[in-house]
Amino acid sequence: MSDPCCPNIDGCKLVNDPEFPIDEISRERYIESWCHGCTPGYETCRRFIISKTLHFCPDFVLPDTSTPLDEILDRIETES
């Protein structure tokens, strides 16, 4: 694996929390495809984008989540 490129990799629960609700194969696939310098890369990672906008990222958002921000905000409000 190459060196991480995403500036959020150290704090990303998907990468660092073994309790994150995702299987290990999917976790490794996400890390390789989104966290490192591969395509599509962290600039298009939904977790990266949402964390830049909200200053945190809910666990239900994955790198390839297509849910719009307003729906993410609605779900956060509903689950609170």
mmCIF file of the N, C-alpha and C atoms, coordinates in Angstrom:
data_MODEL
# 
_entry.id   MODEL 
# 
loop_
_atom_site.group_PDB 
_atom_site.id 
_atom_site.type_symbol 
_atom_site.label_atom_id 
_atom_site.label_alt_id 
_atom_site.label_comp_id 
_atom_site.label_asym_id 
_atom_site.label_entity_id 
_atom_site.label_seq_id 
_atom_site.pdbx_PDB_ins_code 
_atom_site.Cartn_x 
_atom_site.Cartn_y 
_atom_site.Cartn_z 
_atom_site.occupancy 
_atom_site.B_iso_or_equiv 
_atom_site.pdbx_formal_charge 
_atom_site.auth_seq_id 
_atom_site.auth_comp_id 
_atom_site.auth_asym_id 
_atom_site.auth_atom_id 
_atom_site.pdbx_PDB_model_num 
ATOM 1   N N  . MET A 1 1  ? 0.829   -1.179 0.000  1.00 0.00 ? 1  MET A N  1 
ATOM 2   C CA . MET A 1 1  ? 0.000   0.000  0.000  1.00 0.00 ? 1  MET A CA 1 
ATOM 3   C C  . MET A 1 1  ? 0.874   1.242  0.000  1.00 0.00 ? 1  MET A C  1 
ATOM 4   N N  . SER A 1 2  ? 0.411   2.273  -0.658 1.00 0.00 ? 2  SER A N  1 
ATOM 5   C CA . SER A 1 2  ? 1.155   3.523  -0.689 1.00 0.00 ? 2  SER A CA 1 
ATOM 6   C C  . SER A 1 2  ? 0.904   4.309  0.594  1.00 0.00 ? 2  SER A C  1 
ATOM 7   N N  . ASP A 1 3  ? 1.663   5.368  0.776  1.00 0.00 ? 3  ASP A N  1 
ATOM 8   C CA . ASP A 1 3  ? 1.451   6.226  1.928  1.00 0.00 ? 3  ASP A CA 1 
ATOM 9   C C  . ASP A 1 3  ? 0.089   6.889  1.826  1.00 0.00 ? 3  ASP A C  1 
ATOM 10  N N  . PRO A 1 4  ? -0.581  7.104  2.979  1.00 0.00 ? 4  PRO A N  1 
ATOM 11  C CA . PRO A 1 4  ? -1.897  7.730  2.937  1.00 0.00 ? 4  PRO A CA 1 
ATOM 12  C C  . PRO A 1 4  ? -1.819  9.150  2.394  1.00 0.00 ? 4  PRO A C  1 
ATOM 13  N N  . CYS A 1 5  ? -2.813  9.507  1.644  1.00 0.00 ? 5  CYS A N  1 
ATOM 14  C CA . CYS A 1 5  ? -2.885  10.849 1.085  1.00 0.00 ? 5  CYS A CA 1 
ATOM 15  C C  . CYS A 1 5  ? -3.970  11.689 1.748  1.00 0.00 ? 5  CYS A C  1 
ATOM 16  N N  . CYS A 1 6  ? -4.990  11.046 2.272  1.00 0.00 ? 6  CYS A N  1 
ATOM 17  C CA . CYS A 1 6  ? -6.097  11.803 2.852  1.00 0.00 ? 6  CYS A CA 1 
ATOM 18  C C  . CYS A 1 6  ? -5.643  12.473 4.152  1.00 0.00 ? 6  CYS A C  1 
ATOM 19  N N  . PRO A 1 7  ? -5.868  13.773 4.279  1.00 0.00 ? 7  PRO A N  1 
ATOM 20  C CA . PRO A 1 7  ? -5.466  14.460 5.505  1.00 0.00 ? 7  PRO A CA 1 
ATOM 21  C C  . PRO A 1 7  ? -6.300  14.053 6.719  1.00 0.00 ? 7  PRO A C  1 
ATOM 22  N N  . ASN A 1 8  ? -7.425  13.374 6.500  1.00 0.00 ? 8  ASN A N  1 
ATOM 23  C CA . ASN A 1 8  ? -8.291  12.968 7.606  1.00 0.00 ? 8  ASN A CA 1 
ATOM 24  C C  . ASN A 1 8  ? -8.077  11.521 8.044  1.00 0.00 ? 8  ASN A C  1 
ATOM 25  N N  . ILE A 1 9  ? -7.113  10.835 7.446  1.00 0.00 ? 9  ILE A N  1 
ATOM 26  C CA . ILE A 1 9  ? -6.971  9.396  7.694  1.00 0.00 ? 9  ILE A CA 1 
ATOM 27  C C  . ILE A 1 9  ? -6.729  9.070  9.170  1.00 0.00 ? 9  ILE A C  1 
ATOM 28  N N  . ASP A 1 10 ? -5.990  9.879  9.893  1.00 0.00 ? 10 ASP A N  1 
ATOM 29  C CA . ASP A 1 10 ? -5.697  9.583  11.295 1.00 0.00 ? 10 ASP A CA 1 
ATOM 30  C C  . ASP A 1 10 ? -6.931  9.641  12.187 1.00 0.00 ? 10 ASP A C  1 
ATOM 31  N N  . GLY A 1 11 ? -7.923  10.448 11.809 1.00 0.00 ? 11 GLY A N  1 
ATOM 32  C CA . GLY A 1 11 ? -9.123  10.575 12.627 1.00 0.00 ? 11 GLY A CA 1 
ATOM 33  C C  . GLY A 1 11 ? -10.350 9.884  12.061 1.00 0.00 ? 11 GLY A C  1 
ATOM 34  N N  . CYS A 1 12 ? -10.216 9.235  10.931 1.00 0.00 ? 12 CYS A N  1 
ATOM 35  C CA . CYS A 1 12 ? -11.369 8.610  10.282 1.00 0.00 ? 12 CYS A CA 1 
ATOM 36  C C  . CYS A 1 12 ? -11.742 7.312  10.989 1.00 0.00 ? 12 CYS A C  1 
ATOM 37  N N  . LYS A 1 13 ? -12.978 7.230  11.465 1.00 0.00 ? 13 LYS A N  1 
ATOM 38  C CA . LYS A 1 13 ? -13.438 6.044  12.167 1.00 0.00 ? 13 LYS A CA 1 
ATOM 39  C C  . LYS A 1 13 ? -13.472 4.827  11.256 1.00 0.00 ? 13 LYS A C  1 
ATOM 40  N N  . LEU A 1 14 ? -13.787 4.998  9.994  1.00 0.00 ? 14 LEU A N  1 
ATOM 41  C CA . LEU A 1 14 ? -13.820 3.878  9.065  1.00 0.00 ? 14 LEU A CA 1 
ATOM 42  C C  . LEU A 1 14 ? -12.465 3.184  9.030  1.00 0.00 ? 14 LEU A C  1 
ATOM 43  N N  . VAL A 1 15 ? -11.402 3.948  9.074  1.00 0.00 ? 15 VAL A N  1 
ATOM 44  C CA . VAL A 1 15 ? -10.046 3.420  8.998  1.00 0.00 ? 15 VAL A CA 1 
ATOM 45  C C  . VAL A 1 15 ? -9.548  2.928  10.355 1.00 0.00 ? 15 VAL A C  1 
ATOM 46  N N  . ASN A 1 16 ? -9.845  3.646  11.422 1.00 0.00 ? 16 ASN A N  1 
ATOM 47  C CA . ASN A 1 16 ? -9.199  3.416  12.711 1.00 0.00 ? 16 ASN A CA 1 
ATOM 48  C C  . ASN A 1 16 ? -10.025 2.707  13.774 1.00 0.00 ? 16 ASN A C  1 
ATOM 49  N N  . ASP A 1 17 ? -11.319 2.655  13.638 1.00 0.00 ? 17 ASP A N  1 
ATOM 50  C CA . ASP A 1 17 ? -12.169 2.078  14.676 1.00 0.00 ? 17 ASP A CA 1 
ATOM 51  C C  . ASP A 1 17 ? -12.566 0.651  14.306 1.00 0.00 ? 17 ASP A C  1 
ATOM 52  N N  . PRO A 1 18 ? -12.041 -0.348 14.997 1.00 0.00 ? 18 PRO A N  1 
ATOM 53  C CA . PRO A 1 18 ? -12.382 -1.734 14.668 1.00 0.00 ? 18 PRO A CA 1 
ATOM 54  C C  . PRO A 1 18 ? -13.858 -2.046 14.889 1.00 0.00 ? 18 PRO A C  1 
ATOM 55  N N  . GLU A 1 19 ? -14.548 -1.200 15.630 1.00 0.00 ? 19 GLU A N  1 
ATOM 56  C CA . GLU A 1 19 ? -15.983 -1.384 15.869 1.00 0.00 ? 19 GLU A CA 1 
ATOM 57  C C  . GLU A 1 19 ? -16.850 -0.728 14.793 1.00 0.00 ? 19 GLU A C  1 
ATOM 58  N N  . PHE A 1 20 ? -16.214 -0.044 13.838 1.00 0.00 ? 20 PHE A N  1 
ATOM 59  C CA . PHE A 1 20 ? -16.974 0.596  12.764 1.00 0.00 ? 20 PHE A CA 1 
ATOM 60  C C  . PHE A 1 20 ? -17.776 -0.483 12.036 1.00 0.00 ? 20 PHE A C  1 
ATOM 61  N N  . PRO A 1 21 ? -19.069 -0.237 11.794 1.00 0.00 ? 21 PRO A N  1 
ATOM 62  C CA . PRO A 1 21 ? -19.956 -1.280 11.252 1.00 0.00 ? 21 PRO A CA 1 
ATOM 63  C C  . PRO A 1 21 ? -19.716 -1.605 9.769  1.00 0.00 ? 21 PRO A C  1 
ATOM 64  N N  . ILE A 1 22 ? -18.581 -2.247 9.478  1.00 0.00 ? 22 ILE A N  1 
ATOM 65  C CA . ILE A 1 22 ? -18.243 -2.617 8.105  1.00 0.00 ? 22 ILE A CA 1 
ATOM 66  C C  . ILE A 1 22 ? -17.329 -3.841 8.170  1.00 0.00 ? 22 ILE A C  1 
ATOM 67  N N  . ASP A 1 23 ? -17.456 -4.732 7.198  1.00 0.00 ? 23 ASP A N  1 
ATOM 68  C CA . ASP A 1 23 ? -16.602 -5.912 7.212  1.00 0.00 ? 23 ASP A CA 1 
ATOM 69  C C  . ASP A 1 23 ? -15.183 -5.537 6.776  1.00 0.00 ? 23 ASP A C  1 
ATOM 70  N N  . GLU A 1 24 ? -14.235 -6.365 7.170  1.00 0.00 ? 24 GLU A N  1 
ATOM 71  C CA . GLU A 1 24 ? -12.813 -6.059 6.960  1.00 0.00 ? 24 GLU A CA 1 
ATOM 72  C C  . GLU A 1 24 ? -12.436 -5.979 5.479  1.00 0.00 ? 24 GLU A C  1 
ATOM 73  N N  . ILE A 1 25 ? -13.021 -6.799 4.648  1.00 0.00 ? 25 ILE A N  1 
ATOM 74  C CA . ILE A 1 25 ? -12.731 -6.758 3.208  1.00 0.00 ? 25 ILE A CA 1 
ATOM 75  C C  . ILE A 1 25 ? -13.175 -5.427 2.613  1.00 0.00 ? 25 ILE A C  1 
ATOM 76  N N  . SER A 1 26 ? -14.364 -4.983 2.971  1.00 0.00 ? 26 SER A N  1 
ATOM 77  C CA . SER A 1 26 ? -14.850 -3.681 2.484  1.00 0.00 ? 26 SER A CA 1 
ATOM 78  C C  . SER A 1 26 ? -13.989 -2.553 3.015  1.00 0.00 ? 26 SER A C  1 
ATOM 79  N N  . ARG A 1 27 ? -13.595 -2.637 4.280  1.00 0.00 ? 27 ARG A N  1 
ATOM 80  C CA . ARG A 1 27 ? -12.735 -1.600 4.881  1.00 0.00 ? 27 ARG A CA 1 
ATOM 81  C C  . ARG A 1 27 ? -11.436 -1.467 4.078  1.00 0.00 ? 27 ARG A C  1 
ATOM 82  N N  . GLU A 1 28 ? -10.789 -2.583 3.803  1.00 0.00 ? 28 GLU A N  1 
ATOM 83  C CA . GLU A 1 28 ? -9.533  -2.551 3.049  1.00 0.00 ? 28 GLU A CA 1 
ATOM 84  C C  . GLU A 1 28 ? -9.743  -2.006 1.639  1.00 0.00 ? 28 GLU A C  1 
ATOM 85  N N  . ARG A 1 29 ? -10.839 -2.361 1.021  1.00 0.00 ? 29 ARG A N  1 
ATOM 86  C CA . ARG A 1 29 ? -11.147 -1.860 -0.320 1.00 0.00 ? 29 ARG A CA 1 
ATOM 87  C C  . ARG A 1 29 ? -11.344 -0.343 -0.297 1.00 0.00 ? 29 ARG A C  1 
ATOM 88  N N  . TYR A 1 30 ? -12.083 0.142  0.698  1.00 0.00 ? 30 TYR A N  1 
ATOM 89  C CA . TYR A 1 30 ? -12.281 1.591  0.827  1.00 0.00 ? 30 TYR A CA 1 
ATOM 90  C C  . TYR A 1 30 ? -10.951 2.308  1.073  1.00 0.00 ? 30 TYR A C  1 
ATOM 91  N N  . ILE A 1 31 ? -10.136 1.765  1.957  1.00 0.00 ? 31 ILE A N  1 
ATOM 92  C CA . ILE A 1 31 ? -8.856  2.393  2.267  1.00 0.00 ? 31 ILE A CA 1 
ATOM 93  C C  . ILE A 1 31 ? -7.986  2.488  1.020  1.00 0.00 ? 31 ILE A C  1 
ATOM 94  N N  . GLU A 1 32 ? -7.895  1.397  0.295  1.00 0.00 ? 32 GLU A N  1 
ATOM 95  C CA . GLU A 1 32 ? -7.056  1.380  -0.908 1.00 0.00 ? 32 GLU A CA 1 
ATOM 96  C C  . GLU A 1 32 ? -7.588  2.334  -1.983 1.00 0.00 ? 32 GLU A C  1 
ATOM 97  N N  . SER A 1 33 ? -8.903  2.364  -2.153 1.00 0.00 ? 33 SER A N  1 
ATOM 98  C CA . SER A 1 33 ? -9.490  3.163  -3.238 1.00 0.00 ? 33 SER A CA 1 
ATOM 99  C C  . SER A 1 33 ? -9.670  4.637  -2.896 1.00 0.00 ? 33 SER A C  1 
ATOM 100 N N  . TRP A 1 34 ? -9.907  4.942  -1.628 1.00 0.00 ? 34 TRP A N  1 
ATOM 101 C CA . TRP A 1 34 ? -10.273 6.308  -1.270 1.00 0.00 ? 34 TRP A CA 1 
ATOM 102 C C  . TRP A 1 34 ? -9.234  7.024  -0.421 1.00 0.00 ? 34 TRP A C  1 
ATOM 103 N N  . CYS A 1 35 ? -8.603  6.339  0.499  1.00 0.00 ? 35 CYS A N  1 
ATOM 104 C CA . CYS A 1 35 ? -7.691  7.000  1.439  1.00 0.00 ? 35 CYS A CA 1 
ATOM 105 C C  . CYS A 1 35 ? -6.313  7.246  0.845  1.00 0.00 ? 35 CYS A C  1 
ATOM 106 N N  . HIS A 1 36 ? -5.912  6.391  -0.038 1.00 0.00 ? 36 HIS A N  1 
ATOM 107 C CA . HIS A 1 36 ? -4.579  6.483  -0.620 1.00 0.00 ? 36 HIS A CA 1 
ATOM 108 C C  . HIS A 1 36 ? -4.659  7.181  -1.977 1.00 0.00 ? 36 HIS A C  1 
ATOM 109 N N  . GLY A 1 37 ? -3.558  7.318  -2.632 1.00 0.00 ? 37 GLY A N  1 
ATOM 110 C CA . GLY A 1 37 ? -3.490  8.083  -3.865 1.00 0.00 ? 37 GLY A CA 1 
ATOM 111 C C  . GLY A 1 37 ? -4.123  7.437  -5.081 1.00 0.00 ? 37 GLY A C  1 
ATOM 112 N N  . CYS A 1 38 ? -5.014  6.480  -4.876 1.00 0.00 ? 38 CYS A N  1 
ATOM 113 C CA . CYS A 1 38 ? -5.662  5.801  -5.995 1.00 0.00 ? 38 CYS A CA 1 
ATOM 114 C C  . CYS A 1 38 ? -6.873  6.584  -6.478 1.00 0.00 ? 38 CYS A C  1 
ATOM 115 N N  . THR A 1 39 ? -7.365  6.183  -7.622 1.00 0.00 ? 39 THR A N  1 
ATOM 116 C CA . THR A 1 39 ? -8.592  6.777  -8.150 1.00 0.00 ? 39 THR A CA 1 
ATOM 117 C C  . THR A 1 39 ? -9.765  6.018  -7.575 1.00 0.00 ? 39 THR A C  1 
ATOM 118 N N  . PRO A 1 40 ? -10.804 6.633  -7.069 1.00 0.00 ? 40 PRO A N  1 
ATOM 119 C CA . PRO A 1 40 ? -11.140 8.039  -7.191 1.00 0.00 ? 40 PRO A CA 1 
ATOM 120 C C  . PRO A 1 40 ? -10.429 8.952  -6.203 1.00 0.00 ? 40 PRO A C  1 
ATOM 121 N N  . GLY A 1 41 ? -9.946  8.436  -5.099 1.00 0.00 ? 41 GLY A N  1 
ATOM 122 C CA . GLY A 1 41 ? -9.167  9.253  -4.181 1.00 0.00 ? 41 GLY A CA 1 
ATOM 123 C C  . GLY A 1 41 ? -9.995  10.017 -3.170 1.00 0.00 ? 41 GLY A C  1 
ATOM 124 N N  . TYR A 1 42 ? -9.298  10.550 -2.172 1.00 0.00 ? 42 TYR A N  1 
ATOM 125 C CA . TYR A 1 42 ? -10.000 11.175 -1.052 1.00 0.00 ? 42 TYR A CA 1 
ATOM 126 C C  . TYR A 1 42 ? -10.747 12.449 -1.423 1.00 0.00 ? 42 TYR A C  1 
ATOM 127 N N  . GLU A 1 43 ? -10.339 13.144 -2.479 1.00 0.00 ? 43 GLU A N  1 
ATOM 128 C CA . GLU A 1 43 ? -11.018 14.387 -2.839 1.00 0.00 ? 43 GLU A CA 1 
ATOM 129 C C  . GLU A 1 43 ? -12.483 14.167 -3.195 1.00 0.00 ? 43 GLU A C  1 
ATOM 130 N N  . THR A 1 44 ? -12.818 12.950 -3.628 1.00 0.00 ? 44 THR A N  1 
ATOM 131 C CA . THR A 1 44 ? -14.201 12.627 -3.965 1.00 0.00 ? 44 THR A CA 1 
ATOM 132 C C  . THR A 1 44 ? -14.847 11.702 -2.935 1.00 0.00 ? 44 THR A C  1 
ATOM 133 N N  . CYS A 1 45 ? -14.134 11.410 -1.859 1.00 0.00 ? 45 CYS A N  1 
ATOM 134 C CA . CYS A 1 45 ? -14.675 10.569 -0.793 1.00 0.00 ? 45 CYS A CA 1 
ATOM 135 C C  . CYS A 1 45 ? -15.778 11.337 -0.080 1.00 0.00 ? 45 CYS A C  1 
ATOM 136 N N  . ARG A 1 46 ? -16.932 10.717 0.029  1.00 0.00 ? 46 ARG A N  1 
ATOM 137 C CA . ARG A 1 46 ? -18.070 11.391 0.654  1.00 0.00 ? 46 ARG A CA 1 
ATOM 138 C C  . ARG A 1 46 ? -17.786 11.678 2.129  1.00 0.00 ? 46 ARG A C  1 
ATOM 139 N N  . ARG A 1 47 ? -17.049 10.809 2.801  1.00 0.00 ? 47 ARG A N  1 
ATOM 140 C CA . ARG A 1 47 ? -16.695 11.062 4.200  1.00 0.00 ? 47 ARG A CA 1 
ATOM 141 C C  . ARG A 1 47 ? -15.805 12.296 4.316  1.00 0.00 ? 47 ARG A C  1 
ATOM 142 N N  . PHE A 1 48 ? -14.860 12.448 3.401  1.00 0.00 ? 48 PHE A N  1 
ATOM 143 C CA . PHE A 1 48 ? -13.984 13.619 3.390  1.00 0.00 ? 48 PHE A CA 1 
ATOM 144 C C  . PHE A 1 48 ? -14.797 14.890 3.133  1.00 0.00 ? 48 PHE A C  1 
ATOM 145 N N  . ILE A 1 49 ? -15.665 14.846 2.143  1.00 0.00 ? 49 ILE A N  1 
ATOM 146 C CA . ILE A 1 49 ? -16.474 16.008 1.775  1.00 0.00 ? 49 ILE A CA 1 
ATOM 147 C C  . ILE A 1 49 ? -17.414 16.413 2.910  1.00 0.00 ? 49 ILE A C  1 
ATOM 148 N N  . ILE A 1 50 ? -18.093 15.429 3.490  1.00 0.00 ? 50 ILE A N  1 
ATOM 149 C CA . ILE A 1 50 ? -19.029 15.718 4.582  1.00 0.00 ? 50 ILE A CA 1 
ATOM 150 C C  . ILE A 1 50 ? -18.284 16.245 5.801  1.00 0.00 ? 50 ILE A C  1 
ATOM 151 N N  . SER A 1 51 ? -17.126 15.679 6.110  1.00 0.00 ? 51 SER A N  1 
ATOM 152 C CA . SER A 1 51 ? -16.385 16.172 7.276  1.00 0.00 ? 51 SER A CA 1 
ATOM 153 C C  . SER A 1 51 ? -15.864 17.590 7.065  1.00 0.00 ? 51 SER A C  1 
ATOM 154 N N  . LYS A 1 52 ? -15.547 17.955 5.833  1.00 0.00 ? 52 LYS A N  1 
ATOM 155 C CA . LYS A 1 52 ? -15.148 19.345 5.558  1.00 0.00 ? 52 LYS A CA 1 
ATOM 156 C C  . LYS A 1 52 ? -16.334 20.270 5.766  1.00 0.00 ? 52 LYS A C  1 
ATOM 157 N N  . THR A 1 53 ? -17.523 19.822 5.415  1.00 0.00 ? 53 THR A N  1 
ATOM 158 C CA . THR A 1 53 ? -18.721 20.645 5.516  1.00 0.00 ? 53 THR A CA 1 
ATOM 159 C C  . THR A 1 53 ? -19.237 20.728 6.945  1.00 0.00 ? 53 THR A C  1 
ATOM 160 N N  . LEU A 1 54 ? -19.360 19.583 7.615  1.00 0.00 ? 54 LEU A N  1 
ATOM 161 C CA . LEU A 1 54 ? -19.978 19.528 8.941  1.00 0.00 ? 54 LEU A CA 1 
ATOM 162 C C  . LEU A 1 54 ? -18.967 19.485 10.088 1.00 0.00 ? 54 LEU A C  1 
ATOM 163 N N  . HIS A 1 55 ? -17.689 19.297 9.775  1.00 0.00 ? 55 HIS A N  1 
ATOM 164 C CA . HIS A 1 55 ? -16.615 19.161 10.763 1.00 0.00 ? 55 HIS A CA 1 
ATOM 165 C C  . HIS A 1 55 ? -16.711 17.857 11.546 1.00 0.00 ? 55 HIS A C  1 
ATOM 166 N N  . PHE A 1 56 ? -17.465 16.911 11.036 1.00 0.00 ? 56 PHE A N  1 
ATOM 167 C CA . PHE A 1 56 ? -17.521 15.536 11.524 1.00 0.00 ? 56 PHE A CA 1 
ATOM 168 C C  . PHE A 1 56 ? -18.200 14.721 10.437 1.00 0.00 ? 56 PHE A C  1 
ATOM 169 N N  . CYS A 1 57 ? -18.132 13.408 10.561 1.00 0.00 ? 57 CYS A N  1 
ATOM 170 C CA . CYS A 1 57 ? -18.782 12.552 9.578  1.00 0.00 ? 57 CYS A CA 1 
ATOM 171 C C  . CYS A 1 57 ? -19.541 11.445 10.291 1.00 0.00 ? 57 CYS A C  1 
ATOM 172 N N  . PRO A 1 58 ? -20.852 11.359 10.052 1.00 0.00 ? 58 PRO A N  1 
ATOM 173 C CA . PRO A 1 58 ? -21.625 10.286 10.675 1.00 0.00 ? 58 PRO A CA 1 
ATOM 174 C C  . PRO A 1 58 ? -21.168 8.913  10.176 1.00 0.00 ? 58 PRO A C  1 
ATOM 175 N N  . ASP A 1 59 ? -21.319 7.912  11.027 1.00 0.00 ? 59 ASP A N  1 
ATOM 176 C CA . ASP A 1 59 ? -20.886 6.564  10.681 1.00 0.00 ? 59 ASP A CA 1 
ATOM 177 C C  . ASP A 1 59 ? -21.621 5.987  9.472  1.00 0.00 ? 59 ASP A C  1 
ATOM 178 N N  . PHE A 1 60 ? -22.831 6.409  9.220  1.00 0.00 ? 60 PHE A N  1 
ATOM 179 C CA . PHE A 1 60 ? -23.589 5.831  8.099  1.00 0.00 ? 60 PHE A CA 1 
ATOM 180 C C  . PHE A 1 60 ? -23.116 6.340  6.739  1.00 0.00 ? 60 PHE A C  1 
ATOM 181 N N  . VAL A 1 61 ? -22.246 7.329  6.725  1.00 0.00 ? 61 VAL A N  1 
ATOM 182 C CA . VAL A 1 61 ? -21.704 7.845  5.465  1.00 0.00 ? 61 VAL A CA 1 
ATOM 183 C C  . VAL A 1 61 ? -20.438 7.065  5.128  1.00 0.00 ? 61 VAL A C  1 
ATOM 184 N N  . LEU A 1 62 ? -20.429 6.460  3.953  1.00 0.00 ? 62 LEU A N  1 
ATOM 185 C CA . LEU A 1 62 ? -19.270 5.715  3.467  1.00 0.00 ? 62 LEU A CA 1 
ATOM 186 C C  . LEU A 1 62 ? -18.633 6.495  2.322  1.00 0.00 ? 62 LEU A C  1 
ATOM 187 N N  . PRO A 1 63 ? -17.424 6.149  1.928  1.00 0.00 ? 63 PRO A N  1 
ATOM 188 C CA . PRO A 1 63 ? -16.752 6.909  0.872  1.00 0.00 ? 63 PRO A CA 1 
ATOM 189 C C  . PRO A 1 63 ? -17.545 7.036  -0.424 1.00 0.00 ? 63 PRO A C  1 
ATOM 190 N N  . ASP A 1 64 ? -18.321 6.015  -0.754 1.00 0.00 ? 64 ASP A N  1 
ATOM 191 C CA . ASP A 1 64 ? -19.080 6.041  -2.010 1.00 0.00 ? 64 ASP A CA 1 
ATOM 192 C C  . ASP A 1 64 ? -20.568 6.317  -1.818 1.00 0.00 ? 64 ASP A C  1 
ATOM 193 N N  . THR A 1 65 ? -20.941 6.830  -0.647 1.00 0.00 ? 65 THR A N  1 
ATOM 194 C CA . THR A 1 65 ? -22.337 7.183  -0.394 1.00 0.00 ? 65 THR A CA 1 
ATOM 195 C C  . THR A 1 65 ? -22.774 8.276  -1.361 1.00 0.00 ? 65 THR A C  1 
ATOM 196 N N  . SER A 1 66 ? -23.954 8.095  -1.927 1.00 0.00 ? 66 SER A N  1 
ATOM 197 C CA . SER A 1 66 ? -24.466 9.094  -2.877 1.00 0.00 ? 66 SER A CA 1 
ATOM 198 C C  . SER A 1 66 ? -25.553 9.974  -2.261 1.00 0.00 ? 66 SER A C  1 
ATOM 199 N N  . THR A 1 67 ? -25.824 9.781  -0.986 1.00 0.00 ? 67 THR A N  1 
ATOM 200 C CA . THR A 1 67 ? -26.865 10.543 -0.304 1.00 0.00 ? 67 THR A CA 1 
ATOM 201 C C  . THR A 1 67 ? -26.509 12.028 -0.274 1.00 0.00 ? 67 THR A C  1 
ATOM 202 N N  . PRO A 1 68 ? -27.455 12.876 -0.697 1.00 0.00 ? 68 PRO A N  1 
ATOM 203 C CA . PRO A 1 68 ? -27.196 14.322 -0.666 1.00 0.00 ? 68 PRO A CA 1 
ATOM 204 C C  . PRO A 1 68 ? -27.072 14.853 0.766  1.00 0.00 ? 68 PRO A C  1 
ATOM 205 N N  . LEU A 1 69 ? -26.396 15.971 0.909  1.00 0.00 ? 69 LEU A N  1 
ATOM 206 C CA . LEU A 1 69 ? -26.156 16.569 2.218  1.00 0.00 ? 69 LEU A CA 1 
ATOM 207 C C  . LEU A 1 69 ? -27.454 16.808 2.981  1.00 0.00 ? 69 LEU A C  1 
ATOM 208 N N  . ASP A 1 70 ? -28.493 17.308 2.341  1.00 0.00 ? 70 ASP A N  1 
ATOM 209 C CA . ASP A 1 70 ? -29.738 17.593 3.060  1.00 0.00 ? 70 ASP A CA 1 
ATOM 210 C C  . ASP A 1 70 ? -30.353 16.320 3.643  1.00 0.00 ? 70 ASP A C  1 
ATOM 211 N N  . GLU A 1 71 ? -30.237 15.202 2.945  1.00 0.00 ? 71 GLU A N  1 
ATOM 212 C CA . GLU A 1 71 ? -30.747 13.937 3.477  1.00 0.00 ? 71 GLU A CA 1 
ATOM 213 C C  . GLU A 1 71 ? -29.876 13.432 4.624  1.00 0.00 ? 71 GLU A C  1 
ATOM 214 N N  . ILE A 1 72 ? -28.586 13.665 4.542  1.00 0.00 ? 72 ILE A N  1 
ATOM 215 C CA . ILE A 1 72 ? -27.688 13.295 5.635  1.00 0.00 ? 72 ILE A CA 1 
ATOM 216 C C  . ILE A 1 72 ? -28.044 14.108 6.878  1.00 0.00 ? 72 ILE A C  1 
ATOM 217 N N  . LEU A 1 73 ? -28.262 15.397 6.699  1.00 0.00 ? 73 LEU A N  1 
ATOM 218 C CA . LEU A 1 73 ? -28.639 16.254 7.819  1.00 0.00 ? 73 LEU A CA 1 
ATOM 219 C C  . LEU A 1 73 ? -29.982 15.817 8.417  1.00 0.00 ? 73 LEU A C  1 
ATOM 220 N N  . ASP A 1 74 ? -30.940 15.465 7.570  1.00 0.00 ? 74 ASP A N  1 
ATOM 221 C CA . ASP A 1 74 ? -32.237 14.985 8.057  1.00 0.00 ? 74 ASP A CA 1 
ATOM 222 C C  . ASP A 1 74 ? -32.065 13.716 8.892  1.00 0.00 ? 74 ASP A C  1 
ATOM 223 N N  . ARG A 1 75 ? -31.232 12.810 8.420  1.00 0.00 ? 75 ARG A N  1 
ATOM 224 C CA . ARG A 1 75 ? -31.017 11.554 9.156  1.00 0.00 ? 75 ARG A CA 1 
ATOM 225 C C  . ARG A 1 75 ? -30.319 11.829 10.479 1.00 0.00 ? 75 ARG A C  1 
ATOM 226 N N  . ILE A 1 76 ? -29.358 12.731 10.494 1.00 0.00 ? 76 ILE A N  1 
ATOM 227 C CA . ILE A 1 76 ? -28.693 13.096 11.748 1.00 0.00 ? 76 ILE A CA 1 
ATOM 228 C C  . ILE A 1 76 ? -29.724 13.641 12.738 1.00 0.00 ? 76 ILE A C  1 
ATOM 229 N N  . GLU A 1 77 ? -30.595 14.502 12.261 1.00 0.00 ? 77 GLU A N  1 
ATOM 230 C CA . GLU A 1 77 ? -31.612 15.110 13.126 1.00 0.00 ? 77 GLU A CA 1 
ATOM 231 C C  . GLU A 1 77 ? -32.595 14.056 13.633 1.00 0.00 ? 77 GLU A C  1 
ATOM 232 N N  . THR A 1 78 ? -32.972 13.139 12.777 1.00 0.00 ? 78 THR A N  1 
ATOM 233 C CA . THR A 1 78 ? -33.912 12.077 13.142 1.00 0.00 ? 78 THR A CA 1 
ATOM 234 C C  . THR A 1 78 ? -33.303 11.145 14.184 1.00 0.00 ? 78 THR A C  1 
ATOM 235 N N  . GLU A 1 79 ? -32.017 10.838 14.047 1.00 0.00 ? 79 GLU A N  1 
ATOM 236 C CA . GLU A 1 79 ? -31.359 9.900  14.956 1.00 0.00 ? 79 GLU A CA 1 
ATOM 237 C C  . GLU A 1 79 ? -30.946 10.554 16.273 1.00 0.00 ? 79 GLU A C  1 
ATOM 238 N N  . SER A 1 80 ? -31.001 11.870 16.351 1.00 0.00 ? 80 SER A N  1 
ATOM 239 C CA . SER A 1 80 ? -30.586 12.573 17.589 1.00 0.00 ? 80 SER A CA 1 
ATOM 240 C C  . SER A 1 80 ? -31.656 12.509 18.650 1.00 0.00 ? 80 SER A C  1 
# 
